[in-house]
Amino acid sequence: MPVTKDDIKEHLVLRLLEEKRQEVLRRKERNEQHLYVTANAYTEEAIMTYKGADLVSVDRSPCFTFKVARSGSYRETVAAVAEQLHYPAASIRLWPFLARNNHSFRPTRVHETETAGSFLDSATGGAVFVEMAPPTVPVPPLPVSEKDGKCCCFLFIFNPLSTYHSFSPSPPVHVLIFFKYYDIKNSFLTYCGLAHVERRTKLVDLLELMWAKAGLAVGTPLKIYEEEYHSCIHPMINFELALEDAVNELMDGDIIAFERNDVIPPQDGPSGLLEYFQDLLHRVEVLFCDKNVPNDPGFLLELSMKMTYNQIAAAVAMRLGTDPMKLQFFKNQSSYREGPGGALRCSYEGTLKDILLYFKPRQPKKIYFQHVSGEVFNLLVVYLLF
């Protein structure tokens, strides 16, 4: 007997109809894929999690993805972001990331007449920074952002309780500046906010803003730097210079980093911000796997190639919440064969660079470890005695 529709249970009919509807939608999406552009949006929270050069890492920094029509206007793109963030559209502004000629990766200004297809660059993965007004109730609109001086607007700086501060309604020519603070004692670089600053503002007039953003006491002596690109950090010596004279080719998305000038650096860390950025060039991701756990996925740590055995052990112990003296480490067998090889003595005098010497440049760097009941130093004593 032929099977009729009445012979099929209702829930199966509904399921088949839903599958057909989903297939139609997928086919339509494939056919219209060229009409849309996908963007990765980064907020200040994403910048806060990143501790390297520039503001974000397109590979690691958290972001949210949205899709808009290539022909869609700037306002329509803002509306799509606002809907996803559940934030008023008037309190959001988009700054597409641009790869500059010096290889830095910074937000840039976009004109409101541009379409989404023109300012969401596929070469940068459609990366865009989402500037949001401070989360107060009611949510305030963002200040007017205009660089060509065609309209009069208020610039917002100098109030330590807010990112935006009323200044004067005269020349509206200003730039978006990001600030980073380097904590010398803890060897820690952190993003601490942004501000719209007049190009003619003197560096000395920005000190109050930086003290407030870093939570420092008023009058704390500071060293200020321009982060031009990954390996180029310029000290800014003369605080009486205007911002446009102190910064090389001042533009939106520039970064000012600063640190205290009255703190003695630790003996086992960078001496300051300049050495910290130099150290970034020697950092590498290392995968640590438990030797006694088959197919252990392990965990990644970003370490300096200059680190000694004790510094490596301390970093791994902090990640595991254990005593560094109760960890034993093993090299990988070879660059061609996976698995734990010879054990590393706790008296090892080389650096991480020496341990990873035989790994190929693009090969994942792997070190094995195991927990020991006693201190690893006792294992060395037994080895030397017998």
C-alpha positions in Angstrom: 0.0 0.0 0.0 1.3 3.5 -0.8 2.0 5.7 2.2 -0.1 8.8 2.4 0.3 12.0 4.3 -2.2 10.9 6.8 0.0 7.9 7.7 2.8 10.1 8.8 2.7 11.4 12.4 2.2 15.1 12.8 5.5 15.8 14.6 7.4 14.1 11.7 5.6 16.2 9.1 6.5 19.4 11.0 10.1 18.3 11.3 10.3 17.6 7.5 8.8 21.0 6.7 11.2 22.7 9.0 14.2 20.9 7.4 12.9 22.0 3.9 12.5 25.6 5.2 16.1 25.6 6.6 17.4 24.2 3.3 15.7 27.0 1.3 17.2 29.6 3.7 20.7 28.1 3.3 20.4 28.1 -0.5 19.3 31.7 -0.4 22.1 32.6 1.8 24.7 31.0 -0.5 23.2 32.7 -3.5 23.2 36.1 -1.8 26.5 35.8 0.0 28.2 38.3 -2.2 25.6 40.9 -1.2 26.6 40.9 2.5 29.8 41.6 4.5 30.7 40.0 7.8 32.3 42.2 10.4 34.1 41.4 13.7 33.4 44.1 16.3 35.7 44.8 19.2 34.6 46.8 22.3 36.8 48.4 25.0 36.4 45.1 27.0 38.2 43.3 24.2 41.0 45.8 24.3 41.3 45.4 28.0 42.1 41.7 27.7 45.0 42.3 25.2 48.5 43.1 26.6 50.5 43.4 23.4 51.3 46.0 20.8 48.4 47.8 19.1 44.9 47.4 20.6 43.6 43.9 19.7 44.7 40.6 18.2 42.4 39.4 15.4 43.3 35.9 16.4 42.8 36.0 20.1 40.8 39.1 21.3 37.2 38.4 22.0 34.7 39.9 19.5 31.2 39.5 18.2 30.3 38.9 14.6 27.5 40.5 12.6 26.5 40.5 9.0 25.2 43.6 7.1 24.4 44.3 3.4 27.3 45.7 1.5 25.1 48.5 0.2 23.8 49.3 3.7 24.5 52.8 5.1 26.7 53.6 8.1 23.5 54.2 10.1 22.1 50.8 9.3 25.4 49.2 10.3 25.3 51.1 13.6 21.7 50.0 14.1 22.7 46.3 13.6 25.5 46.6 16.2 23.2 48.4 18.6 20.6 45.7 18.3 23.1 43.0 19.1 24.6 44.9 22.0 21.2 46.1 23.3 22.5 49.6 23.4 21.1 52.9 22.0 22.3 53.6 18.5 22.9 57.2 19.3 25.5 56.1 21.9 27.5 54.0 19.5 30.2 55.0 16.9 32.1 52.7 14.6 35.8 53.0 13.9 37.0 50.5 11.2 40.5 49.0 11.8 43.1 49.9 9.2 46.5 48.3 8.5 48.8 51.4 8.3 51.9 51.6 6.2 54.1 51.0 9.3 52.2 47.7 9.9 50.3 48.9 12.9 46.7 48.0 13.2 44.5 51.0 14.4 41.0 52.3 14.2 40.3 55.0 11.7 37.6 57.6 11.0 34.7 56.7 8.7 32.4 59.2 7.0 28.7 58.6 7.6 28.0 58.7 3.8 30.0 55.5 3.2 28.4 52.1 2.7 29.3 49.1 4.8 31.1 47.5 1.8 33.4 50.4 1.6 34.6 50.8 5.2 34.5 47.2 6.3 37.8 46.1 4.7 37.9 42.4 3.9 41.8 42.6 4.2 41.4 43.2 7.9 38.6 40.7 8.4 36.0 43.4 8.7 37.5 44.4 12.1 35.8 47.4 13.6 36.1 49.2 17.0 32.8 50.0 18.7 33.0 53.2 20.7 30.2 53.4 23.3 29.1 56.2 25.6 29.6 55.6 29.3 26.9 53.3 30.7 24.9 55.8 32.7 21.1 56.1 33.0 19.9 57.6 30.8 22.6 56.6 28.3 24.1 59.8 26.9 24.8 60.3 23.2 28.4 60.4 22.0 30.0 63.8 21.5 30.1 65.1 17.9 33.1 63.8 16.0 34.2 66.1 13.2 37.8 66.7 12.1 37.4 69.2 9.2 36.0 72.0 11.3 32.8 72.4 9.4 30.7 72.3 12.5 31.2 73.5 16.0 31.3 70.8 18.7 32.4 70.3 22.3 35.4 68.2 23.0 35.5 66.0 26.0 38.6 65.7 28.2 39.9 66.4 31.7 37.0 65.2 34.0 38.5 62.3 35.9 35.0 60.8 36.5 34.2 60.4 32.8 35.7 59.4 29.5 34.2 62.5 27.9 34.7 66.0 29.3 33.4 69.3 28.2 36.2 71.6 27.1 35.4 74.5 24.8 33.2 75.0 21.7 36.1 76.6 19.7 38.2 74.7 17.2 36.7 71.2 16.8 39.7 69.7 15.2 40.5 66.7 17.4 41.6 63.0 17.3 40.7 59.8 19.1 43.5 58.8 21.4 43.9 55.5 23.3 45.8 55.3 26.6 47.8 52.4 28.1 49.4 52.3 31.5 52.4 50.1 32.4 52.7 48.9 36.0 56.4 48.6 36.6 56.2 46.6 39.8 54.0 43.9 38.3 55.4 44.1 34.7 51.9 44.6 33.5 50.5 46.6 30.6 46.9 47.5 30.6 44.5 49.6 28.5 43.0 52.4 30.6 40.6 54.3 28.3 40.2 56.6 25.4 39.5 60.3 24.9 38.7 62.8 22.1 41.5 65.3 22.4 42.1 68.6 20.6 45.2 68.5 18.4 46.7 71.6 20.0 46.3 70.3 23.5 49.7 70.3 25.4 50.9 67.0 26.9 51.1 68.7 30.3 47.4 69.3 30.1 46.8 65.6 29.6 48.5 64.6 32.8 45.4 65.0 34.9 43.5 62.7 32.6 46.2 60.0 32.7 46.4 60.2 36.5 42.7 59.6 36.7 42.6 56.8 34.2 45.4 54.9 35.9 44.1 55.6 39.4 47.3 57.5 40.4 47.6 60.3 42.8 47.6 63.8 41.4 51.2 64.9 40.9 52.7 61.5 40.3 55.7 61.9 38.0 55.1 60.1 34.7 57.1 59.0 31.6 55.0 59.3 28.5 55.6 57.4 25.2 54.0 57.3 21.7 53.4 53.7 20.6 54.0 54.1 16.9 54.1 50.5 15.9 55.1 47.1 17.3 58.8 47.7 17.8 58.9 51.5 17.8 58.1 53.3 21.1 59.1 57.0 21.2 59.6 58.8 24.6 57.8 62.1 24.7 60.2 64.4 26.7 58.9 67.9 26.3 55.5 68.1 28.0 55.0 71.7 26.8 54.6 70.6 23.2 51.2 70.4 21.6 50.0 66.9 20.8 50.2 67.4 17.1 53.9 68.4 17.5 54.8 65.6 20.0 53.2 62.7 18.0 54.6 61.7 14.6 51.8 62.2 12.0 49.0 62.5 14.6 45.8 60.8 13.5 42.8 58.9 14.9 43.7 55.7 16.7 47.1 56.8 18.0 48.2 55.3 21.3 49.8 57.1 24.2 51.4 54.8 26.8 52.7 56.0 30.2 54.4 54.7 33.4 55.4 56.0 36.7 58.8 57.8 37.0 59.3 57.2 40.7 59.2 53.4 41.0 62.2 51.1 41.1 61.8 48.2 38.6 62.0 44.6 39.8 65.2 42.7 39.3 63.6 39.8 37.5 61.4 41.8 35.1 61.6 44.5 32.5 63.2 47.8 33.6 60.3 49.8 32.1 57.9 50.1 29.2 60.7 50.3 26.5 62.2 47.0 27.6 58.7 45.4 28.0 58.0 46.2 24.3 61.4 44.8 23.3 60.5 41.7 25.2 57.3 41.3 23.2 59.4 40.6 20.1 60.9 37.5 21.9 57.6 36.1 23.2 56.3 32.7 22.0 53.3 30.5 22.8 54.3 27.2 24.5 51.9 24.2 24.9 52.4 22.5 28.3 51.1 18.9 28.5 50.9 16.5 31.4 53.4 13.7 30.8 51.2 11.1 32.6 47.9 12.0 30.9 47.5 10.3 27.5 46.5 12.7 24.8 46.5 15.6 27.3 45.3 18.8 25.4 47.4 20.8 27.7 47.3 24.6 28.1 49.0 27.5 26.3 51.2 30.1 28.0 52.8 33.1 26.2 56.4 33.3 27.5 59.6 35.2 26.8 62.3 33.3 25.0 64.7 34.9 27.5 63.1 33.2 30.5 65.2 30.9 32.7 64.1 27.5 34.1 63.0 29.0 37.4 60.9 31.7 35.6 59.3 29.0 33.4 58.5 26.9 36.4 57.0 29.8 38.3 54.7 30.7 35.3 53.5 27.1 34.9 53.0 26.7 38.7 50.9 29.9 38.8 48.7 28.5 36.0 48.3 25.1 37.8 48.1 26.5 41.3 51.0 24.5 42.7 54.5 24.7 44.0 57.1 25.3 41.2 59.5 23.1 43.1 57.1 20.1 42.7 57.1 20.3 38.9 59.5 18.4 36.6 59.8 19.3 32.9 60.7 17.3 29.9 61.7 18.3 26.4 59.9 17.1 23.3 61.6 14.0 21.8 62.4 15.8 18.5 61.0 18.1 15.9 59.8 15.0 14.0 58.4 12.9 16.8 55.9 13.8 19.5 56.3 12.7 23.1 58.3 13.5 26.3 62.0 13.2 25.9 64.8 13.8 28.4 64.0 15.5 31.7 65.3 19.1 32.4 67.3 19.5 35.5 66.2 22.2 37.9 69.7 23.5 37.7 69.4 24.0 33.9 71.2 27.2 33.0 69.8 27.8 29.5 66.8 29.8 28.5 63.5 28.9 26.9 65.1 29.6 23.5 67.6 26.8 24.2 64.9 24.4 25.2 62.9 25.1 22.0 66.0 25.2 19.8 65.1 22.3 17.5 61.5 23.3 16.8 60.7 24.6 13.4 59.5 28.2 13.2 55.9 27.4 12.5 55.8 24.2 14.5 53.8 24.2 17.8 56.2 24.5 20.7 55.6 21.8 23.3 57.0 21.0 26.8 55.9 18.2 29.0 55.6 18.3 32.8 54.7 16.0 35.7 53.9 16.6 39.3 56.3 15.1 41.8 55.6 14.3 45.5 58.8 15.8 46.8 60.8 18.8 45.7 62.4 18.5 42.2 65.7 19.6 43.8 65.8 16.2 45.7 65.6 14.4 42.4 68.7 16.2 41.2 70.6 15.3 44.4 69.7 11.6 44.0 70.7 11.7 40.3 74.1 13.2 41.3 74.7 10.7 44.0 73.9 7.6 42.0 
